Amino acid sequence: MGYSASKAALNMITAAFAKELGPFGIKVYAVEPGHIRTELNDNTGTLSTQEGAAVPIKYATMNLEAANGGFFGPNGVLPW
């Protein structure tokens, strides 16, 4: 329950920051990097930590033409 609640809270924080910072030209996005191999999931993930880290870096360094407050994954826009 705690994990799901924390993810829902992160979604709302993203939306709130996007609304508050948007008028200043600052875009805020949430990025889900994919299923990363970690000890938390007994290394069952499909991506290495390096591959997972590349996903948010990709979005942070590109000029997105997406609505502020969007949610993205390794292959593009994800539904909330």
Buried (B, 14 or more C-beta within 10 A) or exposed (E): EEEEEEEEEEBEEBBEBBEEBBEEEEBBBBBBBBEBBEEEEEEEBEBEEEBBEBBBEEBEEEEEEEEBBBBBBBEEEEEE
